[in-house]
């Protein structure tokens, strides 16, 4: 999809990958960029920087996403590209609270589902559109030390696959980004964790990879090139891959007697 003249919505646009996407996409000469975030002031700062519009949004609420889409479609323009970027990371294993599990599910998975539920029928009627879902390499390889993150990101990738399979031939483009560690507020202090074993890249690097994927209608976005090899190794010998991940766990997050 050519982003020139398009209306783009970006969630989680106050900081990190979302902000980088907004700034980078400005160079593609879109008609509108709507910067949505629960952080109202942060969303406004990003919007002011690029000449876009800000919207306060809780992506964990289906009702809020539906309301935002209605406002944009009726008051601004039909949405051509929806970048579902907002996400949360909760560290922990089986002790992770059910509240954290639910928040991870609502924000990392159901936000993508809600955007598609309320936009796909409209996009199909007018000839198509594109969804960019920001997942994680954790959605392909899992996340040591963060069970709710690894599981919810797997679900985000699975939903993106389903969306592409079911509606890709109806003009609905889907791209899912699966970076490893990215230098954002979310990963502060994780420079020496298992997630950063291959180093951290910038949010700007991820944004460039995502724009290229949208423009070429490519599904899987892998800003860290090594991830492709890891996926292939996982598929080739699952048991060996599990053993390798256990060794990585022992190096960065060894199990305790408790």
N, C-alpha and C positions, 0 to 999 in steps of 0.2 A: 504494500500500500504506500502510495505517495502521501506524505504528511502535509504537503502544501495545501493550504486552504481548509484544513480539517479542524474539527472541534475535538479537543482531547481533554479527558478527565484523568487526573492523577491523584490517587489517595496516598496518604502518608507523605504529603509534599512539603511539609515544614522543614524536614532535615533529610540527611542521608541519600539513599538511592532516589527517593521521590523528588527531592529538591534537585538532584543532579539531572534527573529525567526532564524536569520542567525547563531547566536552563538549556540543556542540550537540544530539546525539541524546539525551542524558540528559533534555533538556527535553521529549522526546516520550514519556516514561514507558515505555521498553521494559522487558522482564522481565530481560534480561541483556545486558551489553555486554562482550565479550571483547576486550581490547587486546593485540594480538600485535605483536611486534617482535623483531628480532635483538638490540636493546639491551634486555636483561632489566630493568635498573634503570629505564630510561626508560619501558618499558611498565608497570612496577609503579607508577611515580609517576602516570602518567595514570589507571591503574585506581583507585588510592587516592583520587585527586581526585574521581572520579565515582561511587565505590562499585561499580566493576566488577571484572572479573577480568583477570589478566595471564597471558600465555602467551609463552614464548620461541620464536621461529620464524625460520627461514631460508627466506624465500619462494622462493629460488632452487632449492630442493629439492622435487621432487614428493613424495618419500617423507615429508618433514617436514610438508608441507601435508596429505597424506592422514592422517598420524598425528594431527595436531591436530584435524582434522574428526572422526575417530573418537572421540577423547577427549571433545570437546565434546558430540557427539551422544549418547554413552553415559553420560556423567557429569553433564552439565548440562542440556541441552535440545536439541531439533532446531533447526538453524540456519535462520532465516527470511530474514536479509539478510546477504550477504557483501560487505564493502567491500574490494576489492582495491586498496589505495592505495600500498603500498610501491613505490618506484622509484629508479633511479639515473641520474645525468647524467655522461657522460664527454665532455669537450671534445676535439675533434680531427677531422681530416679523414681522408684516405686513410692517414695514418700511424698511425691508431688501431690498437692491438695486437689480435690475435685474442682474447686474454684479455678485453680490455675489450668487444669485440664479443659474446663469449659471455656475459659477465656481464649486459650490457644485454639480450640476448635472454632469458636465463633469468629475470631479475627483472622486466623491463618487459613481457614477453609471456607467457612460459610460466607465470608465477605465476597469471595470469588463467585460462589453459587448465587448469592443475592444479586450481584451485578448482572450476571448472565440471565437469571430469571426475569428480571425487569427490562433488560435491553435486547436480548436476542430476538424476540418476536418483532420488535420495532425495526431492528436492523434488517431482518429478513425482508420485511415489507418494503423497505426502501432500497434494497439491493445489496446490503452487506455492511460489514464493520469489522473491527479487530479488537481482540482482548489480549492484553499483556498481563499475565499473572506472574508476580515475583514470588517464586518458591525458594528453593535452596538446594545445594548439593546434598543436604541432609534428606531431601525428598527422594533422592536416588540411592544414597549410600548410608543414611542414618546419621544420628548425632550422638556421639559419646557424651554422657553426662547430662543429657537433656531429653528425656523420653517424650514429653509432650510436644516438644519442637520437632523431633525426628518423625514422630507418627503423624502429626498434623501436616507437615510438609510433604510426606508421602501422599496423603490424601489430596493435597493441593495439586500435585503432579497428576494423580489419578483423575481428578475432576477435569483438569485441563485436557488430558488425553480424551476423555469421554466427550467433552465439548467439541473437540476437533473432529473426532470420529463421527459424531452425530450430526453436526451442523456445518462441517467444513465445506461440503459441496453445495451449501446454500448461501455462500458468500461470507461466511463467518470465519475470519482468520483468527488463529490462536497461537500465541507464543508464550512459552513458560521459561522463565529465567531461573537457572540453578547454579548460582555462584557459590564458591566456598567463602571463606572469611572476607568481609569487606570492611574497610575502615569507616565505621559509623559509630554513633553513640551506643548502639546496641552491642557492639563488640569491644567496647572500651575495657581494657584489662584482660582481654583474651588473646593478646599477642603471642603468648607461649602455650596456648591450649591446643588440643587435638584438631580443633576446627581450623587453626591457622598453620597446620603442618606444612602446607605448600606456600605459606606467606599470605599476606593480605594485599588486596588490590583496592583501588579507589572507587568510590561511588561513580565517579565520572567514567571509569573504564567500563563499569556495568552498564551505564546509560548508553554509551556508544554501541556496545554489543546488542542491546535491546533495540535500539533504533534500526540498526542494520537488519536484525531479524524481522522487524515489522515491515520494513521496506521490501524485503525479499520473501515475505510470507513464510518464514522458517519457524518451525515449531519449537525445537529445543535450543535454548540459548545457554552456552557453556563458557562464561567469561574466563574460567580457569581451564586451560586446555587439557590438563592432566585428568580431569574428571571423566572424559570420554574413555580413557584407558582403564580407569577404575571400574566403570560400568561394564566394560567388556570382560574384565577379569572376574567380576562378580557373576556374570552370566555364564562364563566358561566353567567355573568351579565354585559353586556356592559355599560348600563346606570349607574349602581353602580360604575363601574370602572372609568367612566368619572368623576363622582362626587368626587371620591377619588383623582383623578389626579388634579382636581380643588382645592381641599384642600391642596394638596402638593404644587401647584402653589402659593396659598395664603401664605403659610409658607415661601417660598423661593423667590418668584418673584411676589409679589402682584400687581394686575392691578392698573393703575393710571387713574385719571380723564381725562387725555389727550387721 
